[in-house]
C-alpha cells in the first residue's frame, strides 16, 4: 500500500498543475501546500520519483514536476474509492442517449487479432466487429464525468503490419441483457457526449436499433 504522506504529496502535485503537464514548483512551495518543511517535501518528491509515480526536470528557472501514468493510476484508484463511498446509487450508473451512425472504422480496429485477444483476456469476450455509437443526453453527460473516477481496463497498443495501433481503455457495461464495454481510444478526443460500446453481440441487430433510437447503458461498479 502506498504511504499516506506520499499519496498526499502526489495529490498536491496534481492540484498544482502536474497532472496534465509539467508544473513548476519548488520544495518550498510544495512544502507550504502540504504544511511540511521543504526538506520533507523534497524527500517526498524523491520517493515518488523513485517509485515511477512522477517525473522531474530541472531547468534554468527551477524544477518542473509531472505526474507519470503510474501516478495518475494511483490517483484514479483513490478517486474511485471516494466515488464508491459517496455515490448515492451505490456504484450503479445509467447513461441514456440516441443511437447514431459512426464512421465505420470501428469494425476494422475491433476485429484486429491483437485487440480481440486482449478483449477476451481482459473483458471476457470476443467483441463483435464494430461499435455501437450513442449520443448522450445532457444529464447522462454529467453522469459520464463521474465515470472518470472508476477503474478502467487498459488495452495496450502495438505495432503490426507496418503501422501503429493505439492504446484504449474500457469500462464494462450492459445494454439490456447483453454485456459490453464502453471503449475510449487513448489518442482520440471524442466529443464529451459521444460513447462507443463494444459487445460480443451485434447490438443494432440484437435490439433492432436504428439511428435516433434511445438506449440505456448500465454501468455497475463494486
trRosetta pair geometry for C-beta under 8 A, 3 or more apart (Angstrom, degrees):
i j d omega theta_ij theta_ji phi_ij phi_ji
2 6 5.9 -117 174 81 95 114
2 7 5.0 106 118 -63 122 105
2 74 6.2 66 -45 -149 161 130
3 6 4.2 77 71 10 101 109
3 7 6.7 -170 89 -12 50 84
3 47 7.4 -27 40 148 140 148
4 7 5.6 -54 -148 35 32 113
4 8 6.4 33 154 -19 65 104
5 8 5.7 -52 -148 35 33 110
5 9 6.4 35 151 -19 64 105
5 44 6.4 -115 139 -108 99 117
6 9 5.5 -53 -150 36 34 114
6 10 6.4 39 150 -22 66 103
6 44 5.9 180 -107 -152 63 88
6 47 5.5 -99 -106 107 123 128
6 48 5.9 164 -162 -71 101 87
6 51 7.6 67 177 11 148 152
6 53 7.8 100 163 51 113 159
7 10 5.5 -51 -149 33 33 114
7 11 6.6 38 151 -21 64 101
7 74 7.0 -137 -121 156 89 124
7 78 6.8 142 -170 -81 122 144
8 11 5.6 -49 -152 32 34 115
8 12 6.5 30 152 -17 65 104
8 34 6.5 112 128 -133 110 106
9 12 5.8 -56 -149 37 33 108
9 13 6.4 38 151 -22 66 103
9 30 7.3 44 -148 176 92 117
9 34 6.2 -2 -97 -94 73 146
9 41 7.2 158 -125 -140 118 66
9 44 4.0 -175 -90 161 166 136
9 45 7.0 -135 167 -64 136 57
9 48 6.4 -135 103 -44 122 135
10 13 5.7 -50 -149 32 32 115
10 14 6.6 32 152 -17 63 104
10 48 6.0 161 -79 -121 92 136
10 53 5.9 -57 -107 149 127 133
10 54 7.1 -155 -117 -50 83 111
10 67 6.9 89 -166 -116 87 107
10 71 5.5 -156 -151 -160 122 108
10 74 6.4 -9 137 94 163 132
10 75 6.5 -145 134 -67 115 99
11 14 5.8 -59 -157 37 32 111
11 15 6.3 28 150 -17 68 108
11 75 6.8 140 -95 -115 68 105
11 78 7.6 -89 -80 98 111 162
12 15 5.4 -52 -143 40 37 112
12 16 6.1 34 156 -18 67 107
12 30 6.6 120 118 -151 128 80
12 33 4.9 141 -166 124 132 126
12 34 5.6 -105 -19 -69 169 91
13 16 5.9 -61 -148 39 27 108
13 18 4.2 -40 159 44 84 149
13 19 7.9 126 116 -51 77 68
13 23 7.4 161 -173 54 69 123
13 25 7.3 -136 -123 29 72 160
13 30 7.4 9 -81 -125 75 118
13 45 7.9 126 -81 -106 131 89
13 48 7.6 176 -15 131 156 171
13 54 6.2 -52 157 -103 167 138
13 65 5.5 -89 -148 124 115 129
13 67 6.0 140 113 -66 115 92
13 71 7.9 -37 82 169 134 147
14 18 5.6 -88 -89 67 33 87
14 19 4.1 48 -145 -55 86 107
14 67 5.4 23 -84 -47 87 145
14 71 7.9 -172 -62 140 108 114
14 75 6.1 81 -53 -102 162 157
15 33 7.7 176 83 -178 120 140
16 23 5.3 161 121 123 87 151
16 25 5.5 46 140 -76 151 136
16 29 7.7 116 -135 131 145 114
16 30 7.4 -76 -28 -99 165 79
16 33 6.7 -79 -66 -75 121 173
16 65 7.9 39 85 70 123 114
17 20 7.0 -65 -171 44 62 90
17 21 6.8 -31 159 62 92 83
17 23 3.5 132 87 -98 101 138
18 21 7.6 -106 -137 79 31 40
18 22 6.9 10 -129 -138 74 31
18 23 4.4 -101 -68 21 68 115
18 25 7.5 -53 -55 -4 119 131
18 54 7.1 -4 163 -134 140 111
18 65 5.0 -30 -113 107 137 85
18 66 5.1 -172 -166 -121 85 34
18 67 5.0 112 127 -23 96 83
19 66 7.9 142 -89 -161 8 67
19 67 4.9 -2 -106 28 52 135
19 72 6.6 106 -148 -102 89 98
19 75 7.5 -71 -112 51 119 169
21 66 6.5 -77 157 -111 26 114
22 55 7.5 -69 -98 88 103 100
22 57 6.1 -15 -146 31 151 121
22 64 4.0 46 161 158 116 117
22 65 6.6 146 -153 64 73 18
22 66 4.2 -64 -89 -52 65 109
23 64 6.5 156 70 -154 21 75
23 65 6.0 -36 62 62 76 73
23 66 7.0 129 7 -83 71 62
24 61 7.1 -40 -121 113 137 105
24 62 5.5 71 -155 86 105 123
24 63 7.0 119 -150 79 61 49
24 64 5.5 -43 -86 -96 54 74
25 29 5.1 -129 -157 80 78 120
25 30 5.1 80 157 -54 123 99
25 62 7.9 -177 60 141 17 126
25 63 6.5 -55 72 91 55 97
25 64 7.7 100 19 -123 68 33
25 65 5.6 -45 40 20 112 119
26 29 4.7 94 50 8 81 97
26 30 6.8 -151 89 0 41 87
26 38 7.6 -24 138 -135 90 116
26 62 6.1 -71 -75 -160 88 130
26 63 6.4 119 -101 38 48 109
27 30 5.8 -57 -142 44 30 109
27 31 5.9 36 155 -24 65 110
27 38 4.0 85 126 -168 104 90
27 39 7.3 61 164 -64 138 23
27 41 4.7 150 -162 88 75 114
27 42 4.4 -10 -119 -61 135 92
27 45 7.3 -110 -101 3 86 138
27 63 7.8 51 -34 35 72 151
28 31 5.7 -55 -144 36 26 112
28 32 6.4 28 155 -21 62 104
28 38 4.8 -19 -81 -94 56 124
28 41 7.8 -176 -58 53 14 151
29 32 5.7 -49 -148 32 32 113
29 33 6.6 30 153 -18 63 105
30 33 5.7 -56 -151 36 34 111
30 34 6.3 14 156 -3 67 112
30 38 7.7 100 62 -126 85 64
30 41 4.3 143 100 -171 106 136
30 44 7.8 -152 142 68 130 123
30 45 7.1 55 116 -54 171 119
31 34 5.9 -68 -143 49 30 99
31 35 7.8 -150 165 25 59 2
31 36 5.2 -106 -148 82 78 67
31 37 5.6 -44 -151 139 137 16
31 38 4.4 -98 -19 -79 152 48
31 39 8.0 53 -94 22 141 41
31 40 6.7 109 -117 62 104 86
31 41 3.9 -113 -69 -25 80 138
32 35 7.4 25 -172 -75 29 41
34 40 8.0 -132 100 103 134 109
34 41 6.1 156 38 -96 135 101
34 44 7.6 134 -82 22 178 166
36 40 4.3 -91 156 83 121 132
36 41 5.7 150 87 -54 107 82
36 44 7.8 88 82 -21 153 136
37 40 4.7 94 57 8 83 100
37 41 6.9 -144 96 -5 44 87
38 41 5.4 -54 -146 37 35 115
38 42 6.3 39 154 -24 67 103
39 42 5.7 -52 -151 32 30 113
39 43 6.7 30 150 -17 62 103
40 43 5.6 -52 -151 35 36 112
40 44 6.4 40 150 -23 66 102
41 44 5.6 -52 -151 32 33 114
41 45 6.6 33 152 -18 65 103
42 45 5.8 -53 -151 34 33 111
42 46 6.5 33 152 -18 64 105
43 46 5.7 -54 -148 36 34 112
43 47 6.4 36 153 -21 66 105
44 47 5.7 -55 -150 35 31 111
44 48 6.4 28 154 -16 66 106
45 48 5.8 -55 -147 38 32 109
45 49 6.2 32 155 -19 66 108
45 54 6.9 -74 -153 74 72 147
45 56 6.6 75 168 -72 116 139
45 65 6.7 -90 -138 -110 119 139
46 49 5.7 -54 -145 38 30 112
46 50 6.2 32 155 -21 65 107
47 50 5.8 -54 -146 36 29 111
47 51 6.4 21 155 -12 63 110
48 51 5.8 -62 -148 42 30 107
48 53 4.5 -85 -168 69 83 112
48 54 4.5 37 130 12 116 112
48 71 6.9 46 -173 -99 109 126
49 52 7.7 46 178 -68 32 23
49 53 7.5 -92 -70 52 22 70
49 54 5.5 -60 -79 73 64 89
49 55 7.1 96 -125 -113 89 27
49 56 5.6 -41 -96 -3 135 112
51 70 7.6 -144 133 114 84 135
52 68 5.9 -103 163 89 63 159
52 70 5.0 41 118 42 99 151
52 71 7.8 -158 120 -39 56 85
53 67 7.2 -37 159 -151 71 70
53 68 5.7 -178 176 44 19 107
53 70 5.4 -98 -100 98 56 99
53 71 3.6 100 -176 -80 75 96
53 74 6.3 -10 -132 7 119 143
54 65 5.7 -3 178 -171 129 96
54 66 6.5 154 -161 80 76 42
54 67 5.8 -51 -105 -109 78 40
54 68 5.6 -161 -101 -9 15 93
54 71 5.5 54 -62 -53 62 157
55 65 7.3 160 82 -153 48 50
55 66 5.1 -10 56 59 94 95
55 68 5.4 105 -27 -69 89 99
56 63 6.2 -18 -166 -168 104 103
56 64 7.1 149 -158 79 53 51
56 65 5.3 -15 -103 -101 77 75
57 63 7.4 147 78 -158 44 54
57 64 4.7 -17 63 62 94 102
57 65 8.0 -170 24 -72 68 34
57 66 7.9 23 2 0 104 104
58 62 7.6 -98 -147 153 64 25
58 63 5.6 -28 -103 -100 69 69
58 64 7.7 -175 -83 20 21 75
59 62 6.5 -1 63 56 82 41
59 63 7.8 164 24 -91 72 19
59 64 6.1 35 0 -11 113 114
67 71 4.2 -132 -166 97 85 129
67 72 5.4 109 134 -60 118 78
67 75 7.2 -5 -166 -13 149 138
68 71 4.8 97 52 6 69 104
68 72 7.2 -129 99 -6 37 86
69 72 5.5 -52 -147 33 35 112
69 73 6.5 38 154 -22 65 102
70 73 5.6 -50 -152 32 34 115
70 74 6.8 39 148 -21 63 100
71 74 5.5 -48 -153 30 38 114
71 75 6.6 35 150 -16 66 103
72 75 5.6 -54 -151 38 36 111
72 76 6.3 39 149 -23 67 103
73 76 5.5 -50 -147 33 34 113
73 77 6.6 38 153 -21 64 101
74 77 5.8 -53 -154 32 32 112
74 78 6.6 31 150 -17 64 105
75 78 5.5 -53 -150 37 36 113
75 79 6.2 36 152 -19 68 105
76 79 5.6 -52 -144 38 33 112
76 80 6.2 41 152 -26 64 104
76 148 7.7 -109 -128 157 98 67
76 149 7.0 177 -157 -148 66 39
76 151 6.6 121 132 -101 109 60
76 152 7.8 -61 172 16 149 87
77 80 5.5 -50 -148 32 30 116
77 81 6.7 34 152 -23 62 100
77 151 6.4 37 -99 -88 68 108
78 81 5.8 -51 -156 28 33 112
78 82 6.9 23 152 -9 64 104
79 82 5.9 -60 -153 41 35 105
79 83 6.1 41 149 -26 68 106
79 148 7.5 -33 126 114 147 80
79 149 4.0 -122 137 -136 105 91
80 83 5.4 -52 -146 32 32 116
80 84 6.5 31 156 -18 65 102
80 149 5.2 162 -82 154 49 75
80 150 5.4 90 -117 -123 104 30
80 151 5.2 9 -92 -38 164 82
80 221 7.6 -117 -160 165 103 140
81 84 6.0 -56 -154 34 30 108
81 85 6.5 31 149 -21 64 107
82 85 5.3 -50 -146 34 38 116
82 86 6.1 5 166 5 71 111
82 149 7.2 -88 68 -168 85 139
83 86 6.7 -75 -142 51 23 88
83 87 5.6 37 162 -47 65 111
83 91 7.8 94 124 -101 92 73
83 146 6.5 138 -140 -178 122 92
83 149 3.9 140 -48 115 141 139
83 150 6.7 -96 84 -66 157 65
83 221 7.9 7 110 94 121 145
84 87 5.9 -41 -130 14 24 117
84 91 5.4 10 -123 -75 84 107
84 221 6.9 -118 -88 114 99 106
84 222 7.9 13 -123 131 135 34
87 90 6.2 -166 103 -43 103 11
87 91 5.6 114 82 -57 151 45
87 92 7.9 149 147 28 129 53
87 146 7.8 118 -106 172 106 136
89 92 4.3 -122 154 60 109 79
89 93 6.4 127 88 -72 156 51
91 220 6.4 62 126 -169 92 57
91 221 4.2 -124 -170 74 102 73
91 222 6.1 108 143 -95 163 13
92 218 7.3 -20 -167 -166 86 94
92 219 7.5 154 -158 86 40 56
92 220 5.4 -6 -108 -110 73 76
92 221 7.8 -163 -70 27 33 66
93 143 5.6 150 -164 174 106 115
93 146 6.8 -173 -110 86 137 117
93 147 6.4 -174 106 -76 173 95
93 218 7.4 149 82 -159 54 47
93 219 4.3 -12 63 63 104 103
93 220 7.7 -168 25 -75 69 34
93 221 7.4 23 0 2 107 104
94 140 7.6 -85 117 -111 62 98
94 143 7.0 -49 69 176 49 168
94 216 6.1 -18 -165 -169 103 101
94 217 7.2 144 -160 75 50 52
94 218 5.7 -17 -104 -103 73 68
94 219 7.7 -164 -73 25 29 74
95 134 7.6 110 128 113 115 141
95 136 5.7 -59 -173 -117 104 117
95 140 4.3 96 -148 -160 69 119
95 143 5.9 -162 -87 88 76 127
95 144 6.1 60 -106 -69 126 91
95 195 6.8 41 139 7 156 157
95 216 7.3 149 79 -160 48 50
95 217 4.2 -16 63 61 100 106
95 218 8.0 -159 26 -69 71 26
95 219 7.1 44 -7 -8 104 109
96 136 7.0 102 79 -146 42 71
96 137 5.5 -8 91 15 91 116
96 139 7.6 17 45 74 104 104
96 140 5.1 -157 42 -59 60 137
96 214 6.4 12 -177 -174 98 102
96 215 7.3 -178 -145 89 58 42
96 216 5.3 -19 -98 -104 83 71
96 217 7.5 -170 -75 20 34 75
97 134 4.2 111 85 164 122 100
97 135 5.1 -167 180 87 120 40
97 136 3.9 -81 -74 -98 132 37
97 137 5.6 -163 -95 -17 67 67
97 140 5.8 -119 -51 69 95 157
97 193 7.5 153 -122 173 138 87
97 195 7.3 137 35 30 153 105
97 214 7.1 -174 105 -141 18 68
97 215 6.7 -19 66 56 63 78
97 217 7.7 -7 23 0 97 112
98 134 6.8 153 74 -156 30 69
98 135 5.2 -16 59 57 86 96
98 137 7.9 91 -15 -58 84 81
98 211 7.6 44 158 179 100 57
98 212 5.1 -15 -168 -138 122 38
98 213 6.8 138 -151 67 68 29
98 214 5.8 -43 -92 -90 63 60
98 215 7.8 123 -122 14 18 77
99 132 6.8 -59 -128 -174 99 95
99 133 7.0 97 -162 79 59 62
99 134 6.0 -41 -96 -101 46 72
99 204 7.4 121 -161 -104 147 91
99 209 5.1 138 -62 168 167 120
99 210 6.8 143 82 99 135 25
99 211 5.6 -131 103 -119 90 33
99 212 6.6 -49 59 18 77 19
99 213 4.8 10 18 55 120 83
99 214 7.8 -135 -8 -74 81 15
99 215 6.0 73 -55 -11 93 116
100 133 5.0 -69 71 110 82 108
100 134 6.9 142 15 -116 85 19
100 135 5.1 60 -22 -21 130 105
100 194 7.7 -69 49 -123 136 100
100 211 5.9 51 -124 -137 38 92
100 212 7.8 66 -84 -56 62 49
101 133 6.8 40 150 54 8 131
101 211 5.7 -35 -32 -86 89 121
102 105 7.1 -107 142 31 114 73
102 106 5.8 33 107 -10 159 119
102 130 8.0 167 47 -164 135 86
102 131 6.3 58 -27 72 161 98
102 133 4.3 148 -59 -33 96 142
102 196 7.2 54 -90 -110 140 109
103 106 7.9 123 61 -16 73 80
104 107 6.5 -26 -177 12 62 112
104 130 8.0 -35 -141 -120 49 100
105 108 5.9 -55 -168 33 55 111
105 109 6.5 36 146 -9 82 110
106 109 6.1 -70 -150 45 35 101
106 110 5.4 24 165 -16 76 117
106 129 7.7 142 120 171 79 59
106 130 4.9 83 98 -145 110 42
106 131 3.8 -114 -157 5 161 99
106 196 6.7 -172 -101 -162 138 135
106 198 8.0 -163 -177 -86 122 93
107 110 6.3 -57 -132 41 21 105
107 111 6.0 9 170 -10 59 120
107 129 4.4 51 -149 159 77 100
107 130 4.3 -1 -79 -70 82 78
108 111 6.5 -76 -152 41 17 103
108 112 7.3 35 151 -47 57 93
109 112 5.9 -36 -161 -6 37 113
109 115 6.4 72 161 -22 69 167
109 165 7.2 153 -138 -148 93 109
110 115 6.2 -125 -144 115 29 141
110 116 7.6 81 159 -75 56 78
110 119 7.9 41 -161 -47 79 152
110 127 5.0 -97 -176 106 111 128
110 128 7.6 11 134 94 139 39
110 129 5.3 155 86 -134 109 48
110 130 6.2 -112 41 -7 145 18
110 131 6.5 163 -50 -49 142 85
110 198 6.0 175 -129 -118 131 125
111 115 7.7 47 56 66 13 118
111 116 6.7 16 -157 -59 32 117
111 129 4.0 7 -62 -106 115 109
112 115 4.6 75 67 14 93 107
112 116 6.7 -167 86 -14 43 89
112 160 7.3 140 -172 72 127 152
112 165 6.6 -141 101 -124 171 158
113 116 5.4 -56 -140 36 31 114
113 117 6.3 29 163 -20 66 104
114 117 6.1 -46 -144 33 30 109
114 118 6.8 30 155 -15 59 106
114 158 5.2 -81 146 48 156 155
114 160 6.2 -172 -3 -41 141 149
114 165 7.1 135 75 68 127 153
115 118 5.8 -62 -154 39 34 110
115 119 6.3 37 151 -23 69 104
115 127 7.7 -50 132 37 103 127
115 155 6.8 37 -137 -179 81 131
115 165 7.3 -115 -52 159 106 143
116 119 5.7 -53 -150 33 32 112
116 120 6.5 30 154 -17 64 104
116 126 5.6 18 -165 -141 99 88
116 127 6.7 -134 -117 35 69 84
117 120 5.7 -53 -150 36 33 111
117 121 6.2 29 154 -16 66 109
118 121 5.7 -56 -142 41 33 109
118 122 5.7 -1 170 7 70 117
118 155 5.2 111 131 -140 142 88
118 156 6.7 -161 -111 33 149 80
119 122 6.6 -71 -130 52 20 88
119 123 4.9 -32 -170 34 64 122
119 125 6.5 -51 145 83 101 58
119 126 6.3 99 94 -127 119 33
119 127 4.8 -81 -174 -19 167 103
119 155 7.5 8 -68 -111 67 126
119 170 7.9 105 -117 -49 78 166
119 181 8.0 -161 -141 31 96 141
119 198 7.1 -91 -129 128 137 145
120 123 7.2 -44 -82 56 11 79
120 124 7.0 20 -162 -152 43 9
120 125 6.5 -105 -107 101 58 10
120 126 5.4 3 -73 -69 103 67
122 153 5.1 148 162 172 121 131
122 154 7.9 -117 -146 68 159 48
122 155 7.0 -156 51 -87 155 76
122 170 7.3 124 115 50 121 132
123 127 7.6 39 73 -58 149 97
123 153 6.7 156 -72 92 80 161
123 170 6.2 -47 -78 117 122 155
123 172 6.6 161 -139 -88 89 95
123 181 5.5 -84 -128 -34 136 145
124 179 7.7 -36 83 133 113 155
125 179 6.5 148 -17 93 149 122
125 199 7.6 -10 106 -173 148 41
125 200 4.0 -92 176 -60 134 118
126 200 6.1 80 68 -120 59 92
127 198 4.2 -20 -140 175 131 121
127 199 6.8 89 -140 53 76 17
127 200 6.5 -98 -111 -83 32 47
128 198 7.3 177 48 -167 69 74
128 199 6.0 -8 21 83 109 67
128 200 6.0 100 -30 -179 88 23
128 201 6.0 -49 -27 105 140 10
128 202 5.0 -156 176 -70 158 61
128 203 7.7 175 58 -15 142 72
130 202 7.5 39 62 -127 123 82
131 183 6.8 -112 -115 49 132 121
131 196 4.1 8 164 -174 145 105
131 197 6.1 141 -169 61 83 42
131 198 5.6 -54 -108 -74 84 70
132 175 7.5 -24 70 -22 160 165
132 180 7.9 -26 29 -156 120 158
132 196 7.1 145 70 -160 45 54
132 197 4.3 -21 58 59 99 105
132 198 8.0 176 16 -76 78 25
132 199 7.2 11 0 4 118 116
132 203 4.4 -40 -57 67 140 141
132 204 6.5 172 -105 -47 101 81
132 209 7.4 43 -139 79 121 157
132 215 7.7 -9 153 39 135 171
133 194 6.6 -15 -167 -164 95 101
133 195 7.6 162 -151 84 49 44
133 196 5.6 -22 -97 -102 68 74
133 197 7.9 -163 -69 18 24 77
134 194 7.2 149 79 -153 47 52
134 195 5.2 -16 61 61 98 89
134 196 7.8 172 19 -87 75 27
134 197 6.7 37 -5 -12 115 112
134 215 6.0 -95 -111 57 131 117
134 217 6.8 179 55 -34 168 130
135 193 5.5 31 -163 134 73 105
135 194 5.9 -27 -101 -95 64 69
136 140 3.9 -130 -170 95 111 118
136 141 5.1 147 104 -61 126 70
136 144 6.3 -99 -66 -33 177 135
136 193 4.7 -141 50 -163 87 72
136 194 7.4 -146 2 -71 87 19
136 195 6.4 62 -43 -4 109 106
137 140 5.0 86 54 13 72 106
137 141 7.3 -126 99 -13 35 87
138 141 5.6 -48 -151 24 35 116
138 142 7.1 33 153 -16 63 99
138 193 8.0 -36 -89 -110 45 121
139 142 5.8 -54 -162 32 38 111
139 143 6.7 36 144 -17 67 104
140 143 5.2 -48 -146 37 43 114
140 144 6.1 54 150 -29 68 99
141 144 5.5 -47 -149 28 32 118
141 145 7.2 41 150 -26 59 95
141 192 5.8 69 -153 128 111 105
141 193 5.1 -42 -90 -99 118 78
142 145 5.9 -44 -161 19 36 114
142 146 7.6 35 145 -16 59 99
143 146 5.8 -54 -167 28 43 113
143 147 7.3 52 140 -29 67 96
144 147 5.4 -43 -162 16 45 118
144 192 7.2 152 91 173 137 84
144 195 7.1 -149 -118 -63 135 123
145 148 6.1 -27 -177 -2 47 114
145 192 7.9 6 -70 -167 89 121
146 149 6.1 -42 -178 21 56 111
147 150 5.3 -41 -164 15 59 118
147 171 6.2 36 -179 -151 123 173
147 182 7.7 16 164 57 157 158
147 219 6.5 15 -110 106 118 170
150 171 6.3 78 95 -131 132 123
150 219 7.6 -120 -30 159 172 131
150 221 5.0 -113 -127 -106 124 157
151 221 7.8 141 31 -148 79 121
152 169 4.1 43 141 170 135 119
152 170 6.4 148 -173 65 89 31
152 171 5.2 -61 -115 -69 84 86
152 184 7.9 -42 -154 36 152 114
153 169 6.5 148 72 -163 43 67
153 170 4.6 -30 64 64 100 90
153 171 7.2 164 14 -80 84 36
153 172 7.4 57 -5 -32 129 86
153 181 7.5 -56 45 -151 124 143
154 167 6.8 -18 -170 -175 91 116
154 168 7.8 148 -161 85 49 45
154 169 5.5 -33 -102 -105 52 81
155 167 6.1 156 88 -166 66 64
155 168 4.2 -5 58 62 120 87
155 169 6.6 -164 14 -83 83 27
155 170 6.2 67 -30 -16 112 105
155 183 7.7 4 3 -142 145 104
156 167 5.7 -37 -145 -113 28 95
157 164 6.7 21 169 177 122 89
157 165 5.6 -178 -156 98 76 62
157 166 4.7 -49 -104 -163 125 23
157 167 4.0 -77 -31 -50 95 67
157 168 7.9 116 -68 -12 77 65
157 186 7.0 -88 -48 33 116 140
158 164 7.8 177 95 -153 31 57
158 165 5.3 -3 58 57 71 107
159 163 7.3 179 -151 90 66 28
159 164 5.7 -36 -101 -101 72 61
159 165 7.4 179 -91 17 21 80
160 163 7.0 -27 73 60 54 70
160 165 6.2 -1 29 -8 103 122
166 185 5.8 60 95 -170 130 99
166 186 5.2 -150 161 50 108 100
166 187 4.7 -106 -140 12 153 114
166 188 7.9 144 95 -27 156 85
167 185 7.8 124 90 -166 45 57
167 186 3.9 33 80 -14 86 150
167 187 7.6 101 47 -22 73 86
168 183 5.6 11 166 -173 133 95
168 184 6.2 161 -163 82 82 43
168 185 5.0 -50 -102 -109 95 42
168 186 5.6 -123 -82 -26 34 82
169 183 7.5 164 84 -149 39 53
169 184 5.4 -13 59 59 85 95
169 186 6.8 96 -16 -78 86 81
170 181 4.1 19 -176 159 113 135
170 182 6.6 154 -156 77 57 51
170 183 5.1 -17 -100 -98 85 73
170 184 7.8 178 -81 19 39 68
170 198 7.4 -56 -124 40 123 118
171 181 6.1 153 69 -163 35 81
171 182 4.5 -6 54 51 96 104
171 219 6.3 2 142 -131 115 127
172 179 7.1 -27 -162 -169 98 97
172 180 7.5 144 -156 91 55 38
172 181 5.1 -45 -98 -100 42 88
172 219 7.4 130 93 -136 57 76
173 179 7.9 140 85 -164 40 54
173 180 5.5 -32 73 80 82 86
173 181 6.0 132 19 -115 81 29
173 182 5.5 62 -10 -25 134 87
173 197 6.9 -86 69 -126 128 108
173 217 5.2 7 167 180 141 96
173 218 6.1 150 -169 77 82 45
173 219 4.7 -45 -106 -85 93 75
174 177 7.3 -17 -175 -135 118 15
174 178 6.5 150 -159 78 72 47
174 179 5.7 -45 -101 -107 82 45
174 180 6.5 134 -109 27 30 84
174 217 7.5 152 74 -160 41 54
174 218 4.8 -21 60 62 91 102
174 220 7.7 11 6 1 112 103
175 178 5.3 -16 67 63 80 103
175 180 6.0 11 4 14 96 138
175 197 6.6 58 -30 174 130 162
175 199 7.1 -70 29 -77 112 150
175 203 6.0 42 72 -139 148 126
175 207 7.3 -84 136 -33 116 149
175 215 5.9 -7 -145 179 120 122
175 216 7.1 145 -136 79 71 54
175 217 5.8 -34 -83 -104 86 65
175 218 7.5 163 -82 16 35 81
176 206 8.0 -163 59 126 142 118
176 207 6.4 165 -10 -88 149 125
178 199 5.4 36 152 -167 116 141
178 200 7.6 -152 -166 54 94 78
178 201 4.8 -91 -138 37 130 137
178 203 6.4 176 99 -104 160 88
178 206 6.2 80 -64 121 147 162
178 207 8.0 -107 -1 -42 137 109
179 199 6.5 155 94 -141 50 88
179 200 6.8 31 70 14 94 104
180 197 5.0 30 151 -180 142 102
180 198 5.9 169 -163 87 90 42
180 199 3.5 -44 -97 -85 104 93
180 200 7.8 -141 -89 7 66 61
180 201 7.9 -81 -71 40 102 87
180 203 7.2 14 -81 -70 147 130
181 197 7.1 153 75 -152 33 63
181 198 5.5 -14 58 59 86 91
181 199 7.6 167 15 -76 61 56
182 195 5.3 -50 -136 -169 110 117
182 196 7.0 111 -158 71 61 52
182 197 6.1 -41 -95 -96 52 67
182 217 7.3 77 -67 174 106 145
182 219 7.4 -25 -9 -85 123 123
183 196 5.3 -56 62 93 86 103
183 197 7.3 135 10 -121 86 18
183 198 5.2 40 -19 -7 132 111
184 188 7.0 -146 -179 63 68 110
184 190 7.0 -117 -137 14 90 131
184 196 7.4 147 -80 41 48 101
185 188 3.7 68 73 0 114 120
185 190 7.9 117 39 -34 92 109
190 194 5.0 -117 171 73 115 113
190 196 7.8 -137 -103 -15 161 103
191 194 4.8 79 66 1 90 108
195 217 7.0 -79 94 4 150 171
197 203 6.6 29 100 -17 123 164
197 217 6.7 -148 -83 -113 135 127
199 202 7.9 -174 82 -66 106 12
199 203 5.3 89 39 -53 143 107
201 206 4.8 37 153 -55 124 149
202 205 4.2 21 109 32 117 114
202 206 5.9 153 80 -26 62 90
203 206 5.5 -53 -133 36 30 114
203 207 6.2 -7 178 14 66 109
203 209 6.6 -1 133 17 81 138
204 207 7.1 -84 -150 53 17 81
204 208 7.8 20 166 -148 53 6
204 209 4.6 -104 -133 61 59 98
204 210 7.7 86 -157 -74 101 37
205 208 7.4 22 -164 -74 28 41
207 215 7.5 92 105 -108 161 112
209 213 4.8 -145 -149 63 78 146
209 215 6.7 -4 -116 -63 137 121
210 213 5.4 104 55 -24 61 115
